[in-house]
């Protein structure tokens, strides 16, 4: 699970003899978008339990309960915004819905609040010319959320995803 999004290589849907870089929706702590947007008492209870879990993890990292609760709400707010623009499992079943080949410049224009040139250089593909952006609407929304949220919220979000991804390697309290 990637913080914010997934970036990988895959077969080019337009030319199966080629491998292409691919950017896809991500950034959720719960299994998929439906956990964030589904209506009903059961769904709301699950979201409350998730926020309580995130809060507990922040407390295990040393945050005071009040601060941990505030950070957990920030995480949930960001993840919910990302989930709202994520494709459903049903939408993802149609391959043509997931093929949007574009240049890096087009991608940068689509999602201007994230420095894609810097990101690609840091992950080892500085000369990348094009890629498949599986979920363009997600990346447009990601850019808007980056602009909307303050630095404290992003620090909480990224800290949560770091501990969440590494919990199996930490003490039993985190596991």
C-alpha positions, -999 to +999 in steps of 0.1 A: +000+000+000+015+033-011+011+065+008-009+088-015-007+066-046+009+035-062+037+037-087+049+006-105+056-009-139+032-031-159+024-043-194+013-014-216-024-021-224-019-004-257+011-025-267+015-057-247+051-061-260+061-031-239+063-024-202+052+010-190+053+030-158+020+033-141+005+056-115-027+045-097-049+055-069-039+046-033-033+063+000-061+046+020-056+027+053-089+008+049-092-018+022-109+003-005-131+034-012-164+018-001-153+018+035-151+056+034-182+064+014-208+037+022-238+049+041-254+032+072-248+026+108-225-004+103-203+016+079-202+046+103-193+024+132-164+008+112-151+043+104-153+053+141-134+022+150-107+029+124-102+065+137-099+050+172-073+026+159-053+054+142-055+074+174-042+045+195-013+041+170-004+078+174-005+073+212+018+043+209+042+067+190+041+090+221+014+115+213-009+127+241-044+113+236-059+147+227-032+153+200-035+117+188-073+121+184-068+153+164-042+136+141-065+106+136-092+129+124-068+146+100-059+112+086-095+102+082-103+135+065-075+131+039-082+095+033-119+102+028-111+129+003-089+105-016-115+077-014-142+099-029-122+103-061-111+066-063-126+043-088-149+015-075-139-022-078-166-026-105-152+004-125-117-011-123-129-044-139-130-027-173-094-024-187-102+006-209-111+025-177-076+020-165-056+031-196-048+068-199-013+070-214+001+105-211+034+124-211+050+134-178+042+170-188+005+162-193+005+144-159+021+174-143-007+196-157-033+172-145-019+172-110+001+204-106+004+205-068+027+174-068+062+177-083+061+147-106+095+155-122+111+155-087+093+123-077+104+104-108+140+115-104+140+104-067+125+070-075+151+064-102+134+072-135+145+108-142+141+104-179+106+091-179+087+104-209+053+088-206+033+067-183-002+052-178-022+072-153-048+046-144-071+070-125-068+106-138-097+118-116-080+106-085-048+125-094-067+157-101-084+154-067-050+145-050-036+178-063-066+197-048-062+179-015-025+187-014-033+224-019-062+223+006-046+205+036-021+222+059+014+208+066+004+195+100-023+173+084+002+160+058+027+152+085+001+133+105-011+114+074+024+104+063+034+094+098+003+072+101+011+055+068+047+049+079+037+033+111+008+014+095+031-001+069+058-010+094+036-022+123+044-059+118+081-051+124+075-031+156+067-042+191+036-064+199+016-033+209+018-020+173+011-054+158 
